[in-house]
Amino acid sequence: RIQLLQAIGYRPTFYALPETTGEVRVALRLGGGAAGSDGRAVRPQPVTPTSETRVLPARLGLNLLPAKLYATPVDAGYANHYGYTADVSATLTFRIVPVPPPQGADELRVVPDLTASTAPTVAAARAALAPLGLVPRFVASDGATVEPADDDEVTAQTPTAGVIVGLGDEVTLTVDATP
């Protein structure tokens, strides 16, 4: 039964979720000194070419420019001198709520394969369609509607197995009536 529900779109574990609220709070502070630095400006050495560095002719001018990076930790002296502070905080709040099934999903049915068994009979087809709420319509190979015996063989079906139909829809079964 659970496979039938999943085949028509139900996700029972998803619908069983209670309403839930989650919240994540993050606070960041940019500064120096507190992390153990002495508060002095840091000036790394420029990158110098080595024997392994290749200079491409198209980038010759770019490779000759000295690269310099300056970083100054924000400590009490820097913050007082320049009036600088950097505080960042964020709160992310979300709700997870159960979602109702799509309207009409409880009336959808998957057509079973009525011709797959070794001896697909009219009685077996009726027994398979009745619990699904599907209506069998029996036709002869020429398309004429017939009232077959329970032991007549089902040779074809429309719609085919696996197609999703609505409650009360008709499944046309072609039967081979035994004389």
Biotite code that builds the C-alpha atoms (Angstrom):
import biotite.structure as struc

atoms = struc.array([
    struc.Atom([0.000, 0.000, 0.000], chain_id="A", res_id=1, res_name="ARG", atom_name="CA", element="C"),
    struc.Atom([2.828, 2.461, 0.796], chain_id="A", res_id=2, res_name="ILE", atom_name="CA", element="C"),
    struc.Atom([4.272, 1.994, -2.713], chain_id="A", res_id=3, res_name="GLN", atom_name="CA", element="C"),
    struc.Atom([0.891, 2.793, -4.221], chain_id="A", res_id=4, res_name="LEU", atom_name="CA", element="C"),
    struc.Atom([0.708, 5.993, -2.161], chain_id="A", res_id=5, res_name="LEU", atom_name="CA", element="C"),
    struc.Atom([4.207, 7.007, -3.211], chain_id="A", res_id=6, res_name="GLN", atom_name="CA", element="C"),
    struc.Atom([3.444, 6.234, -6.860], chain_id="A", res_id=7, res_name="ALA", atom_name="CA", element="C"),
    struc.Atom([0.608, 8.785, -6.884], chain_id="A", res_id=8, res_name="ILE", atom_name="CA", element="C"),
    struc.Atom([2.566, 11.499, -5.130], chain_id="A", res_id=9, res_name="GLY", atom_name="CA", element="C"),
    struc.Atom([2.027, 11.013, -1.405], chain_id="A", res_id=10, res_name="TYR", atom_name="CA", element="C"),
    struc.Atom([5.084, 11.386, 0.773], chain_id="A", res_id=11, res_name="ARG", atom_name="CA", element="C"),
    struc.Atom([3.727, 10.114, 4.110], chain_id="A", res_id=12, res_name="PRO", atom_name="CA", element="C"),
    struc.Atom([6.861, 10.900, 6.119], chain_id="A", res_id=13, res_name="THR", atom_name="CA", element="C"),
    struc.Atom([6.783, 14.493, 4.840], chain_id="A", res_id=14, res_name="PHE", atom_name="CA", element="C"),
    struc.Atom([3.153, 15.061, 5.807], chain_id="A", res_id=15, res_name="TYR", atom_name="CA", element="C"),
    struc.Atom([3.790, 13.700, 9.315], chain_id="A", res_id=16, res_name="ALA", atom_name="CA", element="C"),
    struc.Atom([6.064, 16.634, 10.255], chain_id="A", res_id=17, res_name="LEU", atom_name="CA", element="C"),
    struc.Atom([4.729, 18.777, 13.083], chain_id="A", res_id=18, res_name="PRO", atom_name="CA", element="C"),
    struc.Atom([5.024, 22.543, 12.853], chain_id="A", res_id=19, res_name="GLU", atom_name="CA", element="C"),
    struc.Atom([8.569, 23.491, 13.809], chain_id="A", res_id=20, res_name="THR", atom_name="CA", element="C"),
    struc.Atom([10.382, 26.804, 14.238], chain_id="A", res_id=21, res_name="THR", atom_name="CA", element="C"),
    struc.Atom([14.139, 27.126, 13.984], chain_id="A", res_id=22, res_name="GLY", atom_name="CA", element="C"),
    struc.Atom([16.390, 30.044, 14.758], chain_id="A", res_id=23, res_name="GLU", atom_name="CA", element="C"),
    struc.Atom([20.088, 30.579, 14.122], chain_id="A", res_id=24, res_name="VAL", atom_name="CA", element="C"),
    struc.Atom([21.935, 33.538, 15.663], chain_id="A", res_id=25, res_name="ARG", atom_name="CA", element="C"),
    struc.Atom([25.415, 34.580, 14.584], chain_id="A", res_id=26, res_name="VAL", atom_name="CA", element="C"),
    struc.Atom([27.477, 37.447, 15.955], chain_id="A", res_id=27, res_name="ALA", atom_name="CA", element="C"),
    struc.Atom([30.844, 38.507, 14.515], chain_id="A", res_id=28, res_name="LEU", atom_name="CA", element="C"),
    struc.Atom([33.170, 41.220, 15.739], chain_id="A", res_id=29, res_name="ARG", atom_name="CA", element="C"),
    struc.Atom([36.082, 42.533, 13.728], chain_id="A", res_id=30, res_name="LEU", atom_name="CA", element="C"),
    struc.Atom([39.009, 43.683, 15.790], chain_id="A", res_id=31, res_name="GLY", atom_name="CA", element="C"),
    struc.Atom([42.580, 43.029, 16.818], chain_id="A", res_id=32, res_name="GLY", atom_name="CA", element="C"),
    struc.Atom([44.451, 42.746, 20.078], chain_id="A", res_id=33, res_name="GLY", atom_name="CA", element="C"),
    struc.Atom([41.923, 40.377, 21.599], chain_id="A", res_id=34, res_name="ALA", atom_name="CA", element="C"),
    struc.Atom([43.171, 37.546, 19.404], chain_id="A", res_id=35, res_name="ALA", atom_name="CA", element="C"),
    struc.Atom([46.705, 37.927, 20.725], chain_id="A", res_id=36, res_name="GLY", atom_name="CA", element="C"),
    struc.Atom([48.173, 40.390, 18.232], chain_id="A", res_id=37, res_name="SER", atom_name="CA", element="C"),
    struc.Atom([50.098, 43.379, 19.501], chain_id="A", res_id=38, res_name="ASP", atom_name="CA", element="C"),
    struc.Atom([48.108, 45.922, 17.488], chain_id="A", res_id=39, res_name="GLY", atom_name="CA", element="C"),
    struc.Atom([50.902, 46.938, 15.088], chain_id="A", res_id=40, res_name="ARG", atom_name="CA", element="C"),
    struc.Atom([50.300, 47.288, 11.383], chain_id="A", res_id=41, res_name="ALA", atom_name="CA", element="C"),
    struc.Atom([51.379, 44.275, 9.412], chain_id="A", res_id=42, res_name="VAL", atom_name="CA", element="C"),
    struc.Atom([53.203, 44.748, 6.120], chain_id="A", res_id=43, res_name="ARG", atom_name="CA", element="C"),
    struc.Atom([53.966, 41.531, 4.321], chain_id="A", res_id=44, res_name="PRO", atom_name="CA", element="C"),
    struc.Atom([56.890, 41.388, 1.933], chain_id="A", res_id=45, res_name="GLN", atom_name="CA", element="C"),
    struc.Atom([56.037, 41.821, -1.742], chain_id="A", res_id=46, res_name="PRO", atom_name="CA", element="C"),
    struc.Atom([55.958, 38.674, -3.834], chain_id="A", res_id=47, res_name="VAL", atom_name="CA", element="C"),
    struc.Atom([59.286, 38.340, -5.629], chain_id="A", res_id=48, res_name="THR", atom_name="CA", element="C"),
    struc.Atom([59.815, 36.274, -8.756], chain_id="A", res_id=49, res_name="PRO", atom_name="CA", element="C"),
    struc.Atom([61.819, 33.078, -8.333], chain_id="A", res_id=50, res_name="THR", atom_name="CA", element="C"),
    struc.Atom([63.439, 30.808, -10.835], chain_id="A", res_id=51, res_name="SER", atom_name="CA", element="C"),
    struc.Atom([60.205, 28.806, -10.983], chain_id="A", res_id=52, res_name="GLU", atom_name="CA", element="C"),
    struc.Atom([58.105, 31.853, -11.863], chain_id="A", res_id=53, res_name="THR", atom_name="CA", element="C"),
    struc.Atom([57.420, 32.130, -15.569], chain_id="A", res_id=54, res_name="ARG", atom_name="CA", element="C"),
    struc.Atom([56.811, 35.506, -17.131], chain_id="A", res_id=55, res_name="VAL", atom_name="CA", element="C"),
    struc.Atom([54.308, 35.422, -19.943], chain_id="A", res_id=56, res_name="LEU", atom_name="CA", element="C"),
    struc.Atom([54.898, 38.065, -22.630], chain_id="A", res_id=57, res_name="PRO", atom_name="CA", element="C"),
    struc.Atom([51.235, 39.148, -22.567], chain_id="A", res_id=58, res_name="ALA", atom_name="CA", element="C"),
    struc.Atom([51.440, 39.781, -18.822], chain_id="A", res_id=59, res_name="ARG", atom_name="CA", element="C"),
    struc.Atom([54.941, 41.192, -18.724], chain_id="A", res_id=60, res_name="LEU", atom_name="CA", element="C"),
    struc.Atom([53.803, 44.580, -17.495], chain_id="A", res_id=61, res_name="GLY", atom_name="CA", element="C"),
    struc.Atom([51.587, 43.101, -14.793], chain_id="A", res_id=62, res_name="LEU", atom_name="CA", element="C"),
    struc.Atom([54.317, 40.834, -13.462], chain_id="A", res_id=63, res_name="ASN", atom_name="CA", element="C"),
    struc.Atom([56.714, 43.742, -12.974], chain_id="A", res_id=64, res_name="LEU", atom_name="CA", element="C"),
    struc.Atom([54.360, 45.715, -10.722], chain_id="A", res_id=65, res_name="LEU", atom_name="CA", element="C"),
    struc.Atom([55.248, 45.223, -7.074], chain_id="A", res_id=66, res_name="PRO", atom_name="CA", element="C"),
    struc.Atom([52.392, 43.663, -5.110], chain_id="A", res_id=67, res_name="ALA", atom_name="CA", element="C"),
    struc.Atom([51.918, 45.154, -1.666], chain_id="A", res_id=68, res_name="LYS", atom_name="CA", element="C"),
    struc.Atom([49.299, 44.333, 0.896], chain_id="A", res_id=69, res_name="LEU", atom_name="CA", element="C"),
    struc.Atom([48.766, 46.297, 4.074], chain_id="A", res_id=70, res_name="TYR", atom_name="CA", element="C"),
    struc.Atom([46.631, 45.106, 6.959], chain_id="A", res_id=71, res_name="ALA", atom_name="CA", element="C"),
    struc.Atom([45.987, 46.879, 10.217], chain_id="A", res_id=72, res_name="THR", atom_name="CA", element="C"),
    struc.Atom([44.311, 45.069, 13.085], chain_id="A", res_id=73, res_name="PRO", atom_name="CA", element="C"),
    struc.Atom([41.473, 47.019, 14.629], chain_id="A", res_id=74, res_name="VAL", atom_name="CA", element="C"),
    struc.Atom([42.489, 47.430, 18.260], chain_id="A", res_id=75, res_name="ASP", atom_name="CA", element="C"),
    struc.Atom([41.515, 49.948, 20.915], chain_id="A", res_id=76, res_name="ALA", atom_name="CA", element="C"),
    struc.Atom([44.072, 52.517, 19.692], chain_id="A", res_id=77, res_name="GLY", atom_name="CA", element="C"),
    struc.Atom([42.930, 52.264, 16.075], chain_id="A", res_id=78, res_name="TYR", atom_name="CA", element="C"),
    struc.Atom([39.243, 52.328, 17.038], chain_id="A", res_id=79, res_name="ALA", atom_name="CA", element="C"),
    struc.Atom([39.753, 55.407, 19.284], chain_id="A", res_id=80, res_name="ASN", atom_name="CA", element="C"),
    struc.Atom([41.894, 57.239, 16.746], chain_id="A", res_id=81, res_name="HIS", atom_name="CA", element="C"),
    struc.Atom([39.598, 56.680, 13.757], chain_id="A", res_id=82, res_name="TYR", atom_name="CA", element="C"),
    struc.Atom([36.295, 56.042, 15.557], chain_id="A", res_id=83, res_name="GLY", atom_name="CA", element="C"),
    struc.Atom([36.063, 52.630, 13.938], chain_id="A", res_id=84, res_name="TYR", atom_name="CA", element="C"),
    struc.Atom([33.949, 49.695, 15.068], chain_id="A", res_id=85, res_name="THR", atom_name="CA", element="C"),
    struc.Atom([32.742, 46.687, 13.146], chain_id="A", res_id=86, res_name="ALA", atom_name="CA", element="C"),
    struc.Atom([30.031, 44.536, 14.650], chain_id="A", res_id=87, res_name="ASP", atom_name="CA", element="C"),
    struc.Atom([27.943, 42.150, 12.630], chain_id="A", res_id=88, res_name="VAL", atom_name="CA", element="C"),
    struc.Atom([25.064, 40.040, 13.804], chain_id="A", res_id=89, res_name="SER", atom_name="CA", element="C"),
    struc.Atom([22.411, 38.083, 12.010], chain_id="A", res_id=90, res_name="ALA", atom_name="CA", element="C"),
    struc.Atom([19.366, 36.123, 13.017], chain_id="A", res_id=91, res_name="THR", atom_name="CA", element="C"),
    struc.Atom([17.826, 33.589, 10.693], chain_id="A", res_id=92, res_name="LEU", atom_name="CA", element="C"),
    struc.Atom([14.376, 32.370, 11.684], chain_id="A", res_id=93, res_name="THR", atom_name="CA", element="C"),
    struc.Atom([12.450, 29.771, 9.722], chain_id="A", res_id=94, res_name="PHE", atom_name="CA", element="C"),
    struc.Atom([9.298, 27.705, 10.100], chain_id="A", res_id=95, res_name="ARG", atom_name="CA", element="C"),
    struc.Atom([8.650, 24.213, 8.844], chain_id="A", res_id=96, res_name="ILE", atom_name="CA", element="C"),
    struc.Atom([4.955, 23.505, 8.512], chain_id="A", res_id=97, res_name="VAL", atom_name="CA", element="C"),
    struc.Atom([3.131, 20.451, 7.216], chain_id="A", res_id=98, res_name="PRO", atom_name="CA", element="C"),
    struc.Atom([1.906, 20.876, 3.673], chain_id="A", res_id=99, res_name="VAL", atom_name="CA", element="C"),
    struc.Atom([-1.478, 19.413, 2.819], chain_id="A", res_id=100, res_name="PRO", atom_name="CA", element="C"),
    struc.Atom([-1.600, 16.972, -0.078], chain_id="A", res_id=101, res_name="PRO", atom_name="CA", element="C"),
    struc.Atom([-2.523, 18.410, -3.458], chain_id="A", res_id=102, res_name="PRO", atom_name="CA", element="C"),
    struc.Atom([-6.245, 18.775, -3.961], chain_id="A", res_id=103, res_name="GLN", atom_name="CA", element="C"),
    struc.Atom([-7.700, 15.622, -5.501], chain_id="A", res_id=104, res_name="GLY", atom_name="CA", element="C"),
    struc.Atom([-4.600, 13.511, -4.842], chain_id="A", res_id=105, res_name="ALA", atom_name="CA", element="C"),
    struc.Atom([-6.595, 11.111, -2.685], chain_id="A", res_id=106, res_name="ASP", atom_name="CA", element="C"),
    struc.Atom([-8.741, 10.281, -5.733], chain_id="A", res_id=107, res_name="GLU", atom_name="CA", element="C"),
    struc.Atom([-5.819, 9.334, -7.992], chain_id="A", res_id=108, res_name="LEU", atom_name="CA", element="C"),
    struc.Atom([-5.236, 5.697, -8.825], chain_id="A", res_id=109, res_name="ARG", atom_name="CA", element="C"),
    struc.Atom([-2.441, 3.821, -10.586], chain_id="A", res_id=110, res_name="VAL", atom_name="CA", element="C"),
    struc.Atom([-3.737, 1.370, -13.167], chain_id="A", res_id=111, res_name="VAL", atom_name="CA", element="C"),
    struc.Atom([-2.483, -2.143, -12.347], chain_id="A", res_id=112, res_name="PRO", atom_name="CA", element="C"),
    struc.Atom([-1.039, -4.480, -14.983], chain_id="A", res_id=113, res_name="ASP", atom_name="CA", element="C"),
    struc.Atom([-3.951, -6.804, -15.699], chain_id="A", res_id=114, res_name="LEU", atom_name="CA", element="C"),
    struc.Atom([-2.252, -8.744, -18.510], chain_id="A", res_id=115, res_name="THR", atom_name="CA", element="C"),
    struc.Atom([1.000, -9.659, -16.758], chain_id="A", res_id=116, res_name="ALA", atom_name="CA", element="C"),
    struc.Atom([-0.029, -12.837, -14.959], chain_id="A", res_id=117, res_name="SER", atom_name="CA", element="C"),
    struc.Atom([0.298, -16.243, -16.610], chain_id="A", res_id=118, res_name="THR", atom_name="CA", element="C"),
    struc.Atom([-3.482, -16.574, -16.846], chain_id="A", res_id=119, res_name="ALA", atom_name="CA", element="C"),
    struc.Atom([-5.052, -13.081, -16.773], chain_id="A", res_id=120, res_name="PRO", atom_name="CA", element="C"),
    struc.Atom([-8.745, -13.752, -16.353], chain_id="A", res_id=121, res_name="THR", atom_name="CA", element="C"),
    struc.Atom([-11.762, -11.499, -16.192], chain_id="A", res_id=122, res_name="VAL", atom_name="CA", element="C"),
    struc.Atom([-12.343, -12.531, -12.563], chain_id="A", res_id=123, res_name="ALA", atom_name="CA", element="C"),
    struc.Atom([-8.769, -11.540, -11.610], chain_id="A", res_id=124, res_name="ALA", atom_name="CA", element="C"),
    struc.Atom([-9.154, -8.194, -13.421], chain_id="A", res_id=125, res_name="ALA", atom_name="CA", element="C"),
    struc.Atom([-12.398, -7.419, -11.604], chain_id="A", res_id=126, res_name="ARG", atom_name="CA", element="C"),
    struc.Atom([-10.790, -8.362, -8.280], chain_id="A", res_id=127, res_name="ALA", atom_name="CA", element="C"),
    struc.Atom([-7.830, -6.035, -8.960], chain_id="A", res_id=128, res_name="ALA", atom_name="CA", element="C"),
    struc.Atom([-9.920, -3.045, -10.111], chain_id="A", res_id=129, res_name="LEU", atom_name="CA", element="C"),
    struc.Atom([-12.690, -3.143, -7.474], chain_id="A", res_id=130, res_name="ALA", atom_name="CA", element="C"),
    struc.Atom([-10.571, -2.074, -4.443], chain_id="A", res_id=131, res_name="PRO", atom_name="CA", element="C"),
    struc.Atom([-9.118, 0.794, -6.491], chain_id="A", res_id=132, res_name="LEU", atom_name="CA", element="C"),
    struc.Atom([-12.553, 2.145, -7.391], chain_id="A", res_id=133, res_name="GLY", atom_name="CA", element="C"),
    struc.Atom([-11.945, 1.672, -11.132], chain_id="A", res_id=134, res_name="LEU", atom_name="CA", element="C"),
    struc.Atom([-14.704, 0.491, -13.480], chain_id="A", res_id=135, res_name="VAL", atom_name="CA", element="C"),
    struc.Atom([-13.887, -2.327, -15.926], chain_id="A", res_id=136, res_name="PRO", atom_name="CA", element="C"),
    struc.Atom([-15.305, -2.178, -19.464], chain_id="A", res_id=137, res_name="ARG", atom_name="CA", element="C"),
    struc.Atom([-14.933, -5.369, -21.458], chain_id="A", res_id=138, res_name="PHE", atom_name="CA", element="C"),
    struc.Atom([-14.631, -5.335, -25.241], chain_id="A", res_id=139, res_name="VAL", atom_name="CA", element="C"),
    struc.Atom([-13.978, -7.987, -27.865], chain_id="A", res_id=140, res_name="ALA", atom_name="CA", element="C"),
    struc.Atom([-11.009, -7.728, -30.234], chain_id="A", res_id=141, res_name="SER", atom_name="CA", element="C"),
    struc.Atom([-13.257, -5.900, -32.750], chain_id="A", res_id=142, res_name="ASP", atom_name="CA", element="C"),
    struc.Atom([-14.102, -3.208, -30.138], chain_id="A", res_id=143, res_name="GLY", atom_name="CA", element="C"),
    struc.Atom([-17.681, -4.286, -29.420], chain_id="A", res_id=144, res_name="ALA", atom_name="CA", element="C"),
    struc.Atom([-18.724, -4.236, -25.768], chain_id="A", res_id=145, res_name="THR", atom_name="CA", element="C"),
    struc.Atom([-19.222, -7.745, -24.374], chain_id="A", res_id=146, res_name="VAL", atom_name="CA", element="C"),
    struc.Atom([-20.172, -9.371, -21.083], chain_id="A", res_id=147, res_name="GLU", atom_name="CA", element="C"),
    struc.Atom([-17.485, -12.047, -20.668], chain_id="A", res_id=148, res_name="PRO", atom_name="CA", element="C"),
    struc.Atom([-17.395, -15.092, -18.459], chain_id="A", res_id=149, res_name="ALA", atom_name="CA", element="C"),
    struc.Atom([-15.152, -15.000, -15.386], chain_id="A", res_id=150, res_name="ASP", atom_name="CA", element="C"),
    struc.Atom([-12.661, -17.433, -16.926], chain_id="A", res_id=151, res_name="ASP", atom_name="CA", element="C"),
    struc.Atom([-12.226, -15.497, -20.217], chain_id="A", res_id=152, res_name="ASP", atom_name="CA", element="C"),
    struc.Atom([-8.699, -14.234, -20.851], chain_id="A", res_id=153, res_name="GLU", atom_name="CA", element="C"),
    struc.Atom([-7.752, -10.529, -20.748], chain_id="A", res_id=154, res_name="VAL", atom_name="CA", element="C"),
    struc.Atom([-5.399, -9.832, -23.690], chain_id="A", res_id=155, res_name="THR", atom_name="CA", element="C"),
    struc.Atom([-5.014, -6.033, -23.583], chain_id="A", res_id=156, res_name="ALA", atom_name="CA", element="C"),
    struc.Atom([-5.910, -3.013, -21.491], chain_id="A", res_id=157, res_name="GLN", atom_name="CA", element="C"),
    struc.Atom([-6.380, 0.710, -21.963], chain_id="A", res_id=158, res_name="THR", atom_name="CA", element="C"),
    struc.Atom([-4.983, 2.742, -20.235], chain_id="A", res_id=159, res_name="PRO", atom_name="CA", element="C"),
    struc.Atom([-1.777, 0.781, -19.873], chain_id="A", res_id=160, res_name="THR", atom_name="CA", element="C"),
    struc.Atom([-0.322, -0.312, -16.549], chain_id="A", res_id=161, res_name="ALA", atom_name="CA", element="C"),
    struc.Atom([1.235, 2.452, -14.449], chain_id="A", res_id=162, res_name="GLY", atom_name="CA", element="C"),
    struc.Atom([-0.912, 5.283, -15.829], chain_id="A", res_id=163, res_name="VAL", atom_name="CA", element="C"),
    struc.Atom([-2.517, 7.486, -13.172], chain_id="A", res_id=164, res_name="ILE", atom_name="CA", element="C"),
    struc.Atom([-6.288, 7.867, -13.476], chain_id="A", res_id=165, res_name="VAL", atom_name="CA", element="C"),
    struc.Atom([-9.051, 9.235, -11.283], chain_id="A", res_id=166, res_name="GLY", atom_name="CA", element="C"),
    struc.Atom([-11.395, 7.403, -8.944], chain_id="A", res_id=167, res_name="LEU", atom_name="CA", element="C"),
    struc.Atom([-14.287, 5.888, -10.907], chain_id="A", res_id=168, res_name="GLY", atom_name="CA", element="C"),
    struc.Atom([-12.492, 6.048, -14.268], chain_id="A", res_id=169, res_name="ASP", atom_name="CA", element="C"),
    struc.Atom([-13.063, 3.292, -16.783], chain_id="A", res_id=170, res_name="GLU", atom_name="CA", element="C"),
    struc.Atom([-10.406, 0.725, -17.724], chain_id="A", res_id=171, res_name="VAL", atom_name="CA", element="C"),
    struc.Atom([-11.096, -0.914, -21.078], chain_id="A", res_id=172, res_name="THR", atom_name="CA", element="C"),
    struc.Atom([-10.109, -4.582, -21.178], chain_id="A", res_id=173, res_name="LEU", atom_name="CA", element="C"),
    struc.Atom([-9.929, -6.558, -24.389], chain_id="A", res_id=174, res_name="THR", atom_name="CA", element="C"),
    struc.Atom([-10.994, -10.145, -23.778], chain_id="A", res_id=175, res_name="VAL", atom_name="CA", element="C"),
    struc.Atom([-10.609, -13.339, -25.727], chain_id="A", res_id=176, res_name="ASP", atom_name="CA", element="C"),
    struc.Atom([-13.886, -15.163, -25.183], chain_id="A", res_id=177, res_name="ALA", atom_name="CA", element="C"),
    struc.Atom([-13.591, -18.928, -25.168], chain_id="A", res_id=178, res_name="THR", atom_name="CA", element="C"),
    struc.Atom([-16.329, -20.656, -27.185], chain_id="A", res_id=179, res_name="PRO", atom_name="CA", element="C"),
])
